[in-house]
Amino acid sequence: MICLGIEGTAHTIGIGIVEKSGSKCNILANVSRMYKPEKGGIHPREAANHHVKHFPKILLESIEKADINIKDIDLIAFSIGPGLGPCLRTAATAARVLSLMLKKPIIGVNHCIAHLEIGRALTGCIDPVLLYVSGGNTQVIAFMEGKYRVFGETLDIGIGNCLDKFGREVGLPFPAGPEIEKIARKGKKYLSLPYSVKGMDVAFSGILTACLHLVKKEKLEDICYSLQETCFSMLAEVAERAMAHTEKDEILLGGGVACNKRLQEIIRIMATERKARFFCPPNEFLVDNGAMIAWTGLLMHESGMKMKLEETKVRQNYRTDEVEITWR
């Protein structure tokens, strides 16, 4: 069975074409374009216009890469939420048009769960705790009693949002995370920053403010180094606590911030010390991508989940733990 998945929750418009052969995930194509504002952060309407502009091109490119006829597609999946309203509606509209044109079923996929499922499919982990870290989301997720439960999350802004806001204030391009990672490698001095772990949750706005206050006093490389070390240590703490609580011995990374090698190293060390296993898919599948939507759509469809066209209204605040997990 072949599914075409459309990702469009924020800055990326992506199309993935995935074939399910038995239990194996066979990715035939995974194409995306990322909206990068000239200055400032993401403007939802401008990002949506970017998605409209690039969608026809990446649709053709994905079909060519998959080496299939568009009529070979059996299912259309799309990111129904959470995300930015204009971006979500653009992806949903495209999915509805394809569904009607091809006379194929349509299904809306929770973006957060898609990160977890593509990670499970590509790394071979079975029942992990997911540390999901991106621009808009920071959550610790694990499967329990028929749902993916959120065991910890940010109380204010996502870790990626924190990095981007800091980068914007010091003149770094968007997205700022990769630039901060490069600069942090030159840092030698750890600067004391607020360590904000509250039970199973984290908060980043205080750390961001503290870093901005240090800009005129300290070297940028030391600030970036300290920002990463503090935030990533917080994430490792809540992830480990979730592993202990759920008695799971696998930790999986997901989301664009998980491309950071220092974060991977910290989580790997934590897992090793717990005698647990660490998993991280390739960067292409950590960032937002259409393949993860297509694969999760296939799992949902084959488990019996169906969706009528009138049920495809996007859900900007779609919670991870609202989804009934019928395929596990």
C-alpha positions as a Markdown table, in Angstrom:
| # | Residue | x | y | z |
|---|---|---|---|---|
| 1 | Met | 0.0 | 0.0 | 0.0 |
| 2 | Ile | 1.3 | 3.5 | -1.0 |
| 3 | Cys | 0.6 | 6.7 | 0.9 |
| 4 | Leu | 1.4 | 10.3 | 0.0 |
| 5 | Gly | 1.9 | 12.4 | 3.1 |
| 6 | Ile | 1.8 | 16.2 | 3.2 |
| 7 | Glu | 3.6 | 18.0 | 6.1 |
| 8 | Gly | 2.7 | 21.7 | 6.6 |
| 9 | Thr | 2.6 | 22.6 | 10.2 |
| 10 | Ala | 5.1 | 25.5 | 10.2 |
| 11 | His | 8.1 | 26.6 | 8.2 |
| 12 | Thr | 8.3 | 23.4 | 6.0 |
| 13 | Ile | 6.2 | 22.1 | 3.2 |
| 14 | Gly | 7.0 | 18.5 | 2.6 |
| 15 | Ile | 5.7 | 15.6 | 0.6 |
| 16 | Gly | 6.7 | 12.0 | 1.4 |
| 17 | Ile | 5.6 | 8.9 | -0.5 |
| 18 | Val | 5.9 | 5.7 | 1.6 |
| 19 | Glu | 5.1 | 2.1 | 0.8 |
| 20 | Lys | 4.2 | -0.3 | 3.6 |
| 21 | Ser | 5.4 | -3.8 | 2.8 |
| 22 | Gly | 4.5 | -6.1 | 5.7 |
| 23 | Ser | 5.7 | -4.2 | 8.7 |
| 24 | Lys | 8.5 | -2.5 | 6.8 |
| 25 | Cys | 8.6 | 1.2 | 6.0 |
| 26 | Asn | 9.8 | 1.7 | 2.5 |
| 27 | Ile | 10.4 | 5.5 | 1.7 |
| 28 | Leu | 10.0 | 6.1 | -2.0 |
| 29 | Ala | 10.4 | 9.9 | -1.9 |
| 30 | Asn | 10.8 | 12.6 | 0.7 |
| 31 | Val | 11.0 | 16.2 | -0.7 |
| 32 | Ser | 10.6 | 19.5 | 1.2 |
| 33 | Arg | 11.1 | 23.2 | 1.0 |
| 34 | Met | 11.7 | 25.4 | 4.0 |
| 35 | Tyr | 10.5 | 29.0 | 4.5 |
| 36 | Lys | 13.3 | 31.2 | 5.8 |
| 37 | Pro | 12.2 | 34.8 | 6.7 |
| 38 | Glu | 14.6 | 37.6 | 5.7 |
| 39 | Lys | 14.3 | 38.9 | 9.2 |
| 40 | Gly | 12.5 | 38.1 | 12.4 |
| 41 | Gly | 10.6 | 34.9 | 13.0 |
| 42 | Ile | 8.0 | 32.9 | 11.1 |
| 43 | His | 5.1 | 34.9 | 9.8 |
| 44 | Pro | 2.3 | 32.4 | 9.4 |
| 45 | Arg | 0.7 | 33.9 | 6.4 |
| 46 | Glu | 4.0 | 34.4 | 4.6 |
| 47 | Ala | 4.9 | 30.8 | 5.4 |
| 48 | Ala | 1.5 | 29.6 | 4.0 |
| 49 | Asn | 2.1 | 31.6 | 0.8 |
| 50 | His | 5.5 | 29.9 | 0.5 |
| 51 | His | 3.9 | 26.5 | 0.8 |
| 52 | Val | 1.3 | 27.4 | -1.9 |
| 53 | Lys | 4.1 | 28.5 | -4.2 |
| 54 | His | 6.3 | 25.4 | -3.7 |
| 55 | Phe | 3.7 | 22.7 | -3.4 |
| 56 | Pro | 3.2 | 21.9 | -7.2 |
| 57 | Lys | 7.0 | 21.7 | -7.7 |
| 58 | Ile | 7.6 | 19.3 | -4.8 |
| 59 | Leu | 4.6 | 17.2 | -5.7 |
| 60 | Leu | 6.0 | 16.6 | -9.2 |
| 61 | Glu | 9.5 | 16.0 | -7.8 |
| 62 | Ser | 8.2 | 13.5 | -5.2 |
| 63 | Ile | 6.3 | 11.5 | -7.9 |
| 64 | Glu | 9.3 | 11.5 | -10.1 |
| 65 | Lys | 11.6 | 10.4 | -7.3 |
| 66 | Ala | 9.2 | 7.6 | -6.2 |
| 67 | Asp | 9.1 | 6.5 | -9.9 |
| 68 | Ile | 5.4 | 5.8 | -9.7 |
| 69 | Asn | 2.2 | 7.1 | -11.4 |
| 70 | Ile | 0.2 | 9.4 | -9.2 |
| 71 | Lys | -2.7 | 7.0 | -9.7 |
| 72 | Asp | -0.7 | 4.3 | -7.9 |
| 73 | Ile | -1.2 | 6.2 | -4.6 |
| 74 | Asp | -3.7 | 4.5 | -2.3 |
| 75 | Leu | -4.0 | 7.0 | 0.5 |
| 76 | Ile | -3.6 | 10.7 | 1.2 |
| 77 | Ala | -2.4 | 11.8 | 4.6 |
| 78 | Phe | -1.7 | 15.3 | 5.9 |
| 79 | Ser | -0.6 | 17.0 | 9.1 |
| 80 | Ile | -3.9 | 18.0 | 10.8 |
| 81 | Gly | -2.2 | 19.7 | 13.8 |
| 82 | Pro | -0.8 | 21.0 | 16.0 |
| 83 | Gly | 0.7 | 24.0 | 14.1 |
| 84 | Leu | 0.2 | 27.4 | 12.6 |
| 85 | Gly | -3.3 | 27.9 | 11.3 |
| 86 | Pro | -2.6 | 29.3 | 7.8 |
| 87 | Cys | 0.1 | 26.6 | 7.2 |
| 88 | Leu | -2.1 | 23.8 | 8.4 |
| 89 | Arg | -5.0 | 24.9 | 6.2 |
| 90 | Thr | -2.7 | 25.1 | 3.1 |
| 91 | Ala | -1.6 | 21.5 | 3.6 |
| 92 | Ala | -5.1 | 20.3 | 4.4 |
| 93 | Thr | -6.6 | 22.0 | 1.3 |
| 94 | Ala | -3.9 | 20.4 | -0.9 |
| 95 | Ala | -4.7 | 17.0 | 0.6 |
| 96 | Arg | -8.4 | 17.3 | 0.1 |
| 97 | Val | -7.9 | 18.3 | -3.6 |
| 98 | Leu | -5.7 | 15.2 | -4.2 |
| 99 | Ser | -8.1 | 13.0 | -2.3 |
| 100 | Leu | -11.1 | 14.1 | -4.4 |
| 101 | Met | -9.1 | 14.2 | -7.7 |
| 102 | Leu | -7.7 | 10.6 | -7.2 |
| 103 | Lys | -10.8 | 9.3 | -5.4 |
| 104 | Lys | -8.6 | 8.0 | -2.6 |
| 105 | Pro | -9.2 | 8.0 | 1.2 |
| 106 | Ile | -7.8 | 10.9 | 3.3 |
| 107 | Ile | -6.6 | 10.9 | 6.9 |
| 108 | Gly | -5.3 | 13.6 | 9.2 |
| 109 | Val | -2.2 | 12.9 | 11.2 |
| 110 | Asn | -1.0 | 14.3 | 14.5 |
| 111 | His | 2.4 | 15.9 | 13.8 |
| 112 | Cys | 4.0 | 15.0 | 17.2 |
| 113 | Ile | 3.0 | 11.3 | 16.9 |
| 114 | Ala | 4.4 | 11.2 | 13.4 |
| 115 | His | 7.8 | 12.1 | 14.7 |
| 116 | Leu | 7.6 | 9.2 | 17.1 |
| 117 | Glu | 6.4 | 6.7 | 14.5 |
| 118 | Ile | 8.9 | 7.5 | 11.9 |
| 119 | Gly | 11.6 | 7.1 | 14.5 |
| 120 | Arg | 10.3 | 3.7 | 15.6 |
| 121 | Ala | 10.1 | 2.6 | 11.9 |
| 122 | Leu | 13.6 | 3.7 | 11.0 |
| 123 | Thr | 15.7 | 2.9 | 14.1 |
| 124 | Gly | 14.1 | -0.4 | 15.1 |
| 125 | Cys | 13.2 | 0.7 | 18.7 |
| 126 | Ile | 10.0 | -0.9 | 20.0 |
| 127 | Asp | 8.6 | 1.0 | 22.9 |
| 128 | Pro | 10.7 | 4.1 | 23.6 |
| 129 | Val | 10.3 | 7.3 | 25.5 |
| 130 | Leu | 10.4 | 10.0 | 22.9 |
| 131 | Leu | 12.2 | 13.3 | 23.6 |
| 132 | Tyr | 10.5 | 15.5 | 21.1 |
| 133 | Val | 12.3 | 18.8 | 20.7 |
| 134 | Ser | 11.5 | 21.4 | 18.0 |
| 135 | Gly | 10.7 | 25.0 | 17.4 |
| 136 | Gly | 7.1 | 24.9 | 18.7 |
| 137 | Asn | 7.1 | 21.7 | 20.7 |
| 138 | Thr | 9.1 | 20.3 | 23.6 |
| 139 | Gln | 7.6 | 17.1 | 25.1 |
| 140 | Val | 8.5 | 13.8 | 26.7 |
| 141 | Ile | 6.1 | 11.2 | 25.3 |
| 142 | Ala | 5.6 | 7.5 | 25.9 |
| 143 | Phe | 3.0 | 4.9 | 25.1 |
| 144 | Met | 0.8 | 3.8 | 27.9 |
| 145 | Glu | -2.7 | 2.4 | 28.2 |
| 146 | Gly | -3.7 | 2.9 | 24.6 |
| 147 | Lys | -2.4 | 6.5 | 24.1 |
| 148 | Tyr | 0.8 | 8.4 | 23.7 |
| 149 | Arg | 1.0 | 10.1 | 27.1 |
| 150 | Val | 2.8 | 13.4 | 27.7 |
| 151 | Phe | 5.0 | 12.9 | 30.8 |
| 152 | Gly | 6.6 | 16.3 | 30.6 |
| 153 | Glu | 6.6 | 19.4 | 28.5 |
| 154 | Thr | 7.6 | 23.0 | 28.2 |
| 155 | Leu | 5.6 | 25.4 | 30.3 |
| 156 | Asp | 6.3 | 28.4 | 28.1 |
| 157 | Ile | 8.2 | 28.2 | 24.8 |
| 158 | Gly | 9.7 | 25.3 | 22.8 |
| 159 | Ile | 13.5 | 24.7 | 23.0 |
| 160 | Gly | 13.8 | 25.6 | 19.3 |
| 161 | Asn | 11.8 | 28.8 | 19.8 |
| 162 | Cys | 14.2 | 29.7 | 22.7 |
| 163 | Leu | 17.3 | 29.2 | 20.4 |
| 164 | Asp | 15.7 | 31.1 | 17.5 |
| 165 | Lys | 14.7 | 34.1 | 19.7 |
| 166 | Phe | 18.2 | 34.3 | 21.1 |
| 167 | Gly | 19.7 | 34.0 | 17.7 |
| 168 | Arg | 17.5 | 36.7 | 16.3 |
| 169 | Glu | 18.5 | 39.1 | 19.1 |
| 170 | Val | 22.2 | 38.6 | 18.4 |
| 171 | Gly | 21.9 | 38.7 | 14.6 |
| 172 | Leu | 22.1 | 35.0 | 13.7 |
| 173 | Pro | 20.1 | 33.8 | 10.6 |
| 174 | Phe | 16.9 | 31.6 | 11.0 |
| 175 | Pro | 16.9 | 28.9 | 12.1 |
| 176 | Ala | 19.4 | 29.8 | 14.7 |
| 177 | Gly | 19.9 | 26.4 | 16.3 |
| 178 | Pro | 22.6 | 25.2 | 13.9 |
| 179 | Glu | 24.5 | 28.5 | 14.1 |
| 180 | Ile | 24.4 | 28.4 | 18.0 |
| 181 | Glu | 25.7 | 24.8 | 17.9 |
| 182 | Lys | 28.7 | 25.9 | 15.8 |
| 183 | Ile | 29.5 | 28.9 | 18.0 |
| 184 | Ala | 29.1 | 26.8 | 21.2 |
| 185 | Arg | 31.9 | 24.5 | 20.1 |
| 186 | Lys | 34.3 | 27.4 | 20.7 |
| 187 | Gly | 32.9 | 28.2 | 24.2 |
| 188 | Lys | 35.2 | 27.4 | 27.2 |
| 189 | Lys | 33.5 | 29.2 | 30.1 |
| 190 | Tyr | 30.3 | 27.9 | 31.6 |
| 191 | Leu | 28.1 | 30.8 | 32.7 |
| 192 | Ser | 25.5 | 30.3 | 35.5 |
| 193 | Leu | 22.0 | 30.3 | 34.0 |
| 194 | Pro | 18.6 | 29.6 | 35.6 |
| 195 | Tyr | 18.0 | 25.8 | 35.6 |
| 196 | Ser | 14.3 | 25.6 | 35.3 |
| 197 | Val | 13.0 | 22.0 | 35.8 |
| 198 | Lys | 9.6 | 21.9 | 37.6 |
| 199 | Gly | 8.7 | 18.3 | 38.3 |
| 200 | Met | 8.5 | 16.7 | 34.9 |
| 201 | Asp | 8.2 | 20.0 | 33.0 |
| 202 | Val | 10.7 | 22.6 | 31.8 |
| 203 | Ala | 10.7 | 26.3 | 31.1 |
| 204 | Phe | 13.0 | 28.3 | 28.8 |
| 205 | Ser | 11.9 | 31.9 | 28.9 |
| 206 | Gly | 14.0 | 32.7 | 32.0 |
| 207 | Ile | 17.1 | 31.2 | 30.5 |
| 208 | Leu | 16.5 | 33.2 | 27.3 |
| 209 | Thr | 16.2 | 36.5 | 29.3 |
| 210 | Ala | 19.3 | 35.7 | 31.3 |
| 211 | Cys | 21.3 | 35.0 | 28.1 |
| 212 | Leu | 20.3 | 38.3 | 26.6 |
| 213 | His | 21.4 | 40.2 | 29.7 |
| 214 | Leu | 24.8 | 38.6 | 29.3 |
| 215 | Val | 25.3 | 39.6 | 25.6 |
| 216 | Lys | 27.2 | 42.8 | 26.4 |
| 217 | Lys | 29.2 | 41.3 | 29.3 |
| 218 | Glu | 30.4 | 37.9 | 28.0 |
| 219 | Lys | 31.7 | 36.3 | 24.8 |
| 220 | Leu | 29.0 | 35.0 | 22.5 |
| 221 | Glu | 30.7 | 31.5 | 22.3 |
| 222 | Asp | 30.5 | 31.2 | 26.1 |
| 223 | Ile | 26.9 | 32.2 | 26.1 |
| 224 | Cys | 25.9 | 29.8 | 23.4 |
| 225 | Tyr | 27.9 | 27.0 | 25.1 |
| 226 | Ser | 26.2 | 27.7 | 28.5 |
| 227 | Leu | 22.7 | 28.0 | 26.8 |
| 228 | Gln | 23.1 | 24.6 | 25.2 |
| 229 | Glu | 24.6 | 22.9 | 28.3 |
| 230 | Thr | 21.8 | 24.2 | 30.6 |
| 231 | Cys | 18.9 | 23.5 | 28.3 |
| 232 | Phe | 20.1 | 20.1 | 27.2 |
| 233 | Ser | 20.8 | 19.0 | 30.8 |
| 234 | Met | 17.3 | 20.0 | 31.7 |
| 235 | Leu | 15.9 | 17.9 | 28.9 |
| 236 | Ala | 18.0 | 14.9 | 29.8 |
| 237 | Glu | 16.8 | 15.1 | 33.4 |
| 238 | Val | 13.1 | 15.0 | 32.6 |
| 239 | Ala | 13.6 | 12.4 | 29.9 |
| 240 | Glu | 15.4 | 10.1 | 32.4 |
| 241 | Arg | 12.7 | 10.7 | 35.0 |
| 242 | Ala | 10.1 | 9.6 | 32.4 |
| 243 | Met | 12.1 | 6.5 | 31.6 |
| 244 | Ala | 12.3 | 5.6 | 35.3 |
| 245 | His | 8.6 | 6.3 | 35.8 |
| 246 | Thr | 7.5 | 4.2 | 32.8 |
| 247 | Glu | 10.2 | 1.5 | 33.3 |
| 248 | Lys | 11.2 | 1.8 | 29.6 |
| 249 | Asp | 14.7 | 1.1 | 28.5 |
| 250 | Glu | 14.7 | 2.9 | 25.1 |
| 251 | Ile | 15.0 | 6.6 | 24.5 |
| 252 | Leu | 14.3 | 8.1 | 21.0 |
| 253 | Leu | 15.0 | 11.6 | 19.8 |
| 254 | Gly | 12.7 | 13.5 | 17.4 |
| 255 | Gly | 12.2 | 17.0 | 16.1 |
| 256 | Gly | 14.6 | 19.5 | 14.4 |
| 257 | Val | 16.5 | 20.4 | 17.5 |
| 258 | Ala | 17.5 | 16.8 | 17.9 |
| 259 | Cys | 19.9 | 17.3 | 15.0 |
| 260 | Asn | 22.2 | 19.0 | 17.5 |
| 261 | Lys | 25.2 | 16.7 | 18.1 |
| 262 | Arg | 25.7 | 17.9 | 21.6 |
| 263 | Leu | 22.1 | 17.1 | 22.6 |
| 264 | Gln | 22.5 | 13.6 | 21.0 |
| 265 | Glu | 25.7 | 13.1 | 23.1 |
| 266 | Ile | 24.1 | 14.2 | 26.4 |
| 267 | Ile | 21.1 | 11.9 | 25.8 |
| 268 | Arg | 23.3 | 9.0 | 24.7 |
| 269 | Ile | 25.4 | 9.3 | 27.9 |
| 270 | Met | 22.3 | 9.4 | 30.0 |
| 271 | Ala | 21.0 | 6.3 | 28.3 |
| 272 | Thr | 24.3 | 4.4 | 28.6 |
| 273 | Glu | 24.5 | 5.2 | 32.4 |
| 274 | Arg | 21.0 | 3.8 | 32.8 |
| 275 | Lys | 22.0 | 0.7 | 30.7 |
| 276 | Ala | 19.3 | 1.8 | 28.3 |
| 277 | Arg | 19.4 | 2.1 | 24.5 |
| 278 | Phe | 19.6 | 5.3 | 22.6 |
| 279 | Phe | 18.0 | 5.8 | 19.1 |
| 280 | Cys | 18.1 | 8.7 | 16.7 |
| 281 | Pro | 16.9 | 8.6 | 13.1 |
| 282 | Pro | 18.9 | 10.5 | 10.3 |
| 283 | Asn | 18.5 | 14.3 | 10.3 |
| 284 | Glu | 16.2 | 14.2 | 7.3 |
| 285 | Phe | 13.6 | 12.5 | 9.4 |
| 286 | Leu | 14.2 | 14.5 | 12.6 |
| 287 | Val | 13.2 | 17.7 | 10.9 |
| 288 | Asp | 9.6 | 18.1 | 9.7 |
| 289 | Asn | 9.1 | 15.9 | 6.7 |
| 290 | Gly | 6.3 | 14.3 | 4.6 |
| 291 | Ala | 7.5 | 10.8 | 5.0 |
| 292 | Met | 6.6 | 10.7 | 8.7 |
| 293 | Ile | 3.1 | 11.9 | 7.9 |
| 294 | Ala | 2.7 | 9.3 | 5.1 |
| 295 | Trp | 4.0 | 6.4 | 7.3 |
| 296 | Thr | 1.8 | 7.3 | 10.3 |
| 297 | Gly | -1.2 | 7.7 | 8.0 |
| 298 | Leu | -0.6 | 4.2 | 6.7 |
| 299 | Leu | -0.5 | 2.8 | 10.3 |
| 300 | Met | -3.7 | 4.6 | 11.1 |
| 301 | His | -5.5 | 3.5 | 8.0 |
| 302 | Glu | -4.5 | -0.1 | 8.2 |
| 303 | Ser | -5.7 | -0.2 | 11.9 |
| 304 | Gly | -9.2 | 0.7 | 10.7 |
| 305 | Met | -9.2 | 4.5 | 11.2 |
| 306 | Lys | -11.1 | 6.4 | 8.6 |
| 307 | Met | -11.9 | 10.1 | 8.1 |
| 308 | Lys | -14.7 | 11.8 | 6.1 |
| 309 | Leu | -13.8 | 14.9 | 4.2 |
| 310 | Glu | -15.9 | 17.1 | 6.6 |
| 311 | Glu | -13.8 | 15.7 | 9.5 |
| 312 | Thr | -10.5 | 17.1 | 8.0 |
| 313 | Lys | -10.8 | 20.5 | 9.7 |
| 314 | Val | -7.3 | 21.4 | 11.1 |
| 315 | Arg | -6.6 | 21.5 | 14.8 |
| 316 | Gln | -4.0 | 24.0 | 15.8 |
| 317 | Asn | -3.8 | 22.9 | 19.4 |
| 318 | Tyr | -4.1 | 19.1 | 18.7 |
| 319 | Arg | -2.7 | 17.4 | 21.8 |
| 320 | Thr | -0.6 | 14.3 | 21.5 |
| 321 | Asp | -2.6 | 12.5 | 24.2 |
| 322 | Glu | -5.9 | 13.1 | 22.4 |
| 323 | Val | -5.2 | 10.4 | 19.8 |
| 324 | Glu | -6.5 | 6.9 | 20.2 |
| 325 | Ile | -3.5 | 4.6 | 19.2 |
| 326 | Thr | -5.3 | 1.8 | 17.4 |
| 327 | Trp | -2.3 | 0.4 | 15.6 |
| 328 | Arg | -0.4 | -0.8 | 18.7 |
